[in-house]
């Protein structure tokens, strides 16, 4: 399964999430960077942590850890809404970061 790290921001905070290119939606709720690092270590272990700094550098540059994708690329074809519908970036932040609920 293809998974990217993405960064979403609202006026108050930055959120880090894992995004699936299979379902075209987040597979985690939004977390602070520190929370995300803890999650990532738990999921991928010490070996995964070796690649994390490079992935996060890409996230800070483009909003997405993919080599050939940007945050806008991913969000333009998301299926994160009800019945796999496309929703706006603002709605993704609301559902997956602020409310932390999938409807």
C-alpha positions as CSV (number, residue, x, y, z in Angstrom):
1,X,0.0,0.0,0.0
2,X,1.3,3.4,-0.9
3,X,1.5,5.8,2.0
4,X,2.6,9.4,2.2
5,X,3.0,11.7,5.1
6,X,1.1,15.0,4.6
7,X,1.0,18.3,6.5
8,X,-2.2,20.3,6.8
9,X,-2.4,23.6,8.5
10,X,-5.1,25.8,9.9
11,X,-4.7,29.2,11.6
12,X,-3.7,27.6,14.9
13,X,-1.7,24.5,14.2
14,X,0.1,22.2,11.8
15,X,-1.2,18.7,11.6
16,X,0.7,15.6,10.3
17,X,-1.2,12.6,8.9
18,X,-0.6,9.5,7.0
19,X,-2.3,9.3,3.6
20,X,-3.1,6.2,1.6
21,X,-2.8,6.3,-2.2
22,X,-5.0,3.2,-2.3
23,X,-8.1,4.8,-0.6
24,X,-7.1,8.4,-1.5
25,X,-7.8,9.5,2.1
26,X,-6.1,9.8,5.5
27,X,-5.4,6.7,7.4
28,X,-4.7,8.6,10.6
29,X,-6.1,11.6,12.3
30,X,-4.0,14.8,12.4
31,X,-1.3,14.9,15.0
32,X,1.4,17.3,16.2
33,X,4.8,16.6,14.7
34,X,6.0,15.1,18.0
35,X,2.9,12.9,18.2
36,X,3.4,11.8,14.6
37,X,7.0,10.9,15.2
38,X,5.9,8.7,18.1
39,X,3.2,7.1,16.0
40,X,5.6,6.5,13.1
41,X,8.2,4.8,15.4
42,X,5.5,2.6,16.8
43,X,4.3,1.7,13.3
44,X,7.6,1.3,11.5
45,X,10.2,0.8,14.2
46,X,13.8,2.0,14.3
47,X,14.4,1.1,10.7
48,X,11.5,3.3,9.6
49,X,12.8,6.1,11.7
50,X,16.0,6.2,9.7
51,X,14.1,7.4,6.6
52,X,11.7,9.8,8.5
53,X,13.9,12.9,8.5
54,X,14.2,12.8,4.7
55,X,10.5,12.2,4.3
56,X,9.7,15.1,6.6
57,X,12.1,17.4,4.6
58,X,9.9,16.7,1.6
59,X,6.8,17.3,3.6
60,X,8.0,20.7,4.7
61,X,8.9,21.6,1.1
62,X,5.7,20.4,-0.7
63,X,3.2,19.3,2.0
64,X,3.7,15.7,1.0
65,X,6.5,13.1,1.4
66,X,6.1,11.7,-2.1
67,X,9.0,12.1,-4.6
68,X,6.7,13.0,-7.4
69,X,3.5,14.2,-5.7
70,X,2.5,17.4,-3.9
71,X,-0.2,17.9,-1.3
72,X,-2.4,19.6,-4.0
73,X,-2.0,16.5,-6.2
74,X,-3.3,14.2,-3.5
75,X,-6.1,16.5,-2.3
76,X,-7.3,17.1,-5.9
77,X,-8.5,13.5,-6.2
78,X,-9.3,12.6,-2.6
79,X,-12.1,10.2,-1.5
80,X,-12.1,11.4,2.1
81,X,-15.8,12.4,2.3
82,X,-19.0,10.5,2.7
83,X,-19.4,7.6,0.4
84,X,-15.9,8.2,-0.9
85,X,-16.8,11.7,-2.1
86,X,-14.3,14.4,-2.7
87,X,-14.1,17.1,0.0
88,X,-12.1,20.3,0.3
89,X,-8.9,20.7,2.2
90,X,-10.8,22.8,4.8
91,X,-13.2,19.9,5.3
92,X,-10.4,17.4,5.6
93,X,-8.8,19.5,8.3
94,X,-12.2,19.8,10.1
95,X,-13.0,16.1,9.9
96,X,-9.6,14.5,10.4
97,X,-7.8,17.1,12.6
98,X,-10.1,19.3,14.5
99,X,-13.1,17.1,15.1
100,X,-11.2,13.8,14.6
101,X,-14.3,12.0,13.3
102,X,-15.1,10.4,10.0
103,X,-18.7,10.7,9.1
